[in-house]
Amino acid sequence: MTQPIKNVMIMGAGGLFGTEVLVALQREDVFNLSILSRKSSKSLLPPGIKVEKVDNDYPLDQLLNAFQGQDALISTLPCSSYTVHLRMIDAAIRAGVKHFIPTEYGNNTCTTAAELVTLYEAKAKIAAYLRSKEITGLTWTAIHTGQFFDWGIGSGWLDYHLEEKRVMIYDSGDKMWSTTNIGTAATAVAKVLLDTEKTKNKALTIRGFVHSIAAKGS
Ligand SMILES: NC(=O)c1ccc[n+]([C@@H]2O[C@H](COP(=O)([O-])OP(=O)(O)OC[C@H]3O[C@@H](n4cnc5c(N)ncnc54)[C@H](OP(=O)(O)O)[C@@H]3O)[C@@H](O)[C@H]2O)c1
């Protein structure tokens, strides 16, 4: 029987998605939350939550120190330098952390997709590393949400250019595709930590809804 997750540290809690994850975790009202941030950070972090500061390059000894006593780590960091993420996994194992949620929250980063889309390469390497470390007892959950729908519309990422009243339609426009609002994706992260016995060592696919330009979705 897995012990409930109590002490949770979020890395990147002042960022686009981390801000939402923090709110979703607070809403559950069962976690002792803390934040890992860089010494150079300009992020606006909410008051009343413990913040551990580390050097910009996330050195191992400082990570080890910061991770002491944590049950779970949630990474909502950018994926630019994947070796930092591997170092965090190593530090988590050495500090006795039980569960790790890597920075995924997008499309499926299975090997085939990673071969096609270079953006996914780093995430696929991190997921493979977590799998290779299961033997140590560290468990993990990767959460695939598809694109964030509300954020994608507002930011132009989904090629909806509202001010210009212009939309780019990919393919025929009648293909169904799944997507998730950013708050729903954050809720999924919090819910995963409520039952790590069920969610451990899995890549979970989350969807808010399925739709197309032409067809009604579910
Ligand atoms: N599905 C989607 O549509 C979608 C959309 C956007 C993002 N995502 C995914 O969500 C995850 C988080 O992305 P995000 O956009 O939320 O991240 P972000 O806002 O760019 O950064 C999150 C935090 O990471 C820390 N950080 C560490 N190194 C950094 C660096 N070199 N530059 C900037 N910040 C750095 C900062 O925290 P401190 O200042 O506290 O150190 C920052 O607030 C990624 O895996 C991304 O691919 C998915």
The ligand as an SDF file (V2000), in Angstrom:
LIG
                    3D

 48 52  0  0  0  0  0  0  0  0999 V2000
    0.0980   21.9430  -23.9610 N   0  0  0  0  0  0  0  0  0  0  0  0
    0.3440   23.2370  -24.1460 C   0  0  0  0  0  0  0  0  0  0  0  0
   -0.3420   23.9120  -24.9180 O   0  0  0  0  0  0  0  0  0  0  0  0
    1.4910   23.8790  -23.4030 C   0  0  0  0  0  0  0  0  0  0  0  0
    1.6440   25.2680  -23.4490 C   0  0  0  0  0  0  0  0  0  0  0  0
    2.6930   25.8520  -22.7510 C   0  0  0  0  0  0  0  0  0  0  0  0
    3.5780   25.0630  -22.0080 C   0  0  0  0  0  0  0  0  0  0  0  0
    3.4040   23.7020  -22.0000 N   0  0  0  0  0  0  0  0  0  0  0  0
    4.3550   22.8570  -21.2550 C   0  0  0  0  0  0  0  0  0  0  0  0
    4.2890   23.1830  -19.8650 O   0  0  0  0  0  0  0  0  0  0  0  0
    5.5930   23.0670  -19.2830 C   0  0  0  0  0  0  0  0  0  0  0  0
    5.9450   24.3680  -18.5780 C   0  0  0  0  0  0  0  0  0  0  0  0
    6.0110   25.3940  -19.5470 O   0  0  0  0  0  0  0  0  0  0  0  0
    5.7300   26.9240  -19.1340 P   0  0  0  0  0  0  0  0  0  0  0  0
    5.5050   27.6470  -20.4090 O   0  0  0  0  0  0  0  0  0  0  0  0
    4.7060   26.9800  -18.0560 O   0  0  0  0  0  0  0  0  0  0  0  0
    7.1480   27.3220  -18.5260 O   0  0  0  0  0  0  0  0  0  0  0  0
    7.6730   28.8190  -18.2710 P   0  0  0  0  0  0  0  0  0  0  0  0
    6.5260   29.6630  -17.8290 O   0  0  0  0  0  0  0  0  0  0  0  0
    8.4610   29.2710  -19.4560 O   0  0  0  0  0  0  0  0  0  0  0  0
    8.7390   28.6010  -17.1110 O   0  0  0  0  0  0  0  0  0  0  0  0
    8.3440   28.0370  -15.8740 C   0  0  0  0  0  0  0  0  0  0  0  0
    9.3710   28.4110  -14.8200 C   0  0  0  0  0  0  0  0  0  0  0  0
   10.6010   27.7320  -15.0650 O   0  0  0  0  0  0  0  0  0  0  0  0
   11.6550   28.3930  -14.3930 C   0  0  0  0  0  0  0  0  0  0  0  0
   12.8110   28.4180  -15.3020 N   0  0  0  0  0  0  0  0  0  0  0  0
   13.9140   27.6490  -15.2020 C   0  0  0  0  0  0  0  0  0  0  0  0
   14.7660   27.8620  -16.1990 N   0  0  0  0  0  0  0  0  0  0  0  0
   14.2210   28.8060  -16.9630 C   0  0  0  0  0  0  0  0  0  0  0  0
   14.6330   29.4470  -18.1460 C   0  0  0  0  0  0  0  0  0  0  0  0
   15.7850   29.1520  -18.7540 N   0  0  0  0  0  0  0  0  0  0  0  0
   13.8060   30.3600  -18.6890 N   0  0  0  0  0  0  0  0  0  0  0  0
   12.6250   30.6590  -18.1140 C   0  0  0  0  0  0  0  0  0  0  0  0
   12.1820   30.0780  -16.9660 N   0  0  0  0  0  0  0  0  0  0  0  0
   12.9730   29.1570  -16.4080 C   0  0  0  0  0  0  0  0  0  0  0  0
   11.1000   29.7530  -13.9720 C   0  0  0  0  0  0  0  0  0  0  0  0
   10.8280   29.6380  -12.5880 O   0  0  0  0  0  0  0  0  0  0  0  0
   11.7130   30.4650  -11.5030 P   0  0  0  0  0  0  0  0  0  0  0  0
   11.8180   31.8460  -12.0770 O   0  0  0  0  0  0  0  0  0  0  0  0
   10.8660   30.3920  -10.2780 O   0  0  0  0  0  0  0  0  0  0  0  0
   13.0010   29.7710  -11.3890 O   0  0  0  0  0  0  0  0  0  0  0  0
    9.7930   29.8520  -14.7560 C   0  0  0  0  0  0  0  0  0  0  0  0
    8.8120   30.6260  -14.0870 O   0  0  0  0  0  0  0  0  0  0  0  0
    6.5540   22.6790  -20.4100 C   0  0  0  0  0  0  0  0  0  0  0  0
    6.7360   21.2960  -20.4210 O   0  0  0  0  0  0  0  0  0  0  0  0
    5.7910   23.1300  -21.6620 C   0  0  0  0  0  0  0  0  0  0  0  0
    6.1430   22.3710  -22.8170 O   0  0  0  0  0  0  0  0  0  0  0  0
    2.3780   23.1190  -22.6520 C   0  0  0  0  0  0  0  0  0  0  0  0
  1  2  1  0
  2  3  2  0
  2  4  1  0
  4  5  1  0
  4 48  2  0
  5  6  2  0
  6  7  1  0
  7  8  2  0
  8  9  1  0
  8 48  1  0
  9 10  1  0
  9 46  1  0
 10 11  1  0
 11 12  1  0
 11 44  1  0
 12 13  1  0
 13 14  1  0
 14 15  2  0
 14 16  1  0
 14 17  1  0
 17 18  1  0
 18 19  2  0
 18 20  1  0
 18 21  1  0
 21 22  1  0
 22 23  1  0
 23 24  1  0
 23 42  1  0
 24 25  1  0
 25 26  1  0
 25 36  1  0
 26 27  1  0
 26 35  1  0
 27 28  2  0
 28 29  1  0
 29 30  1  0
 29 35  2  0
 30 31  1  0
 30 32  2  0
 32 33  1  0
 33 34  2  0
 34 35  1  0
 36 37  1  0
 36 42  1  0
 37 38  1  0
 38 39  2  0
 38 40  1  0
 38 41  1  0
 42 43  1  0
 44 45  1  0
 44 46  1  0
 46 47  1  0
M  CHG  2   8   1  16  -1
M  END
$$$$
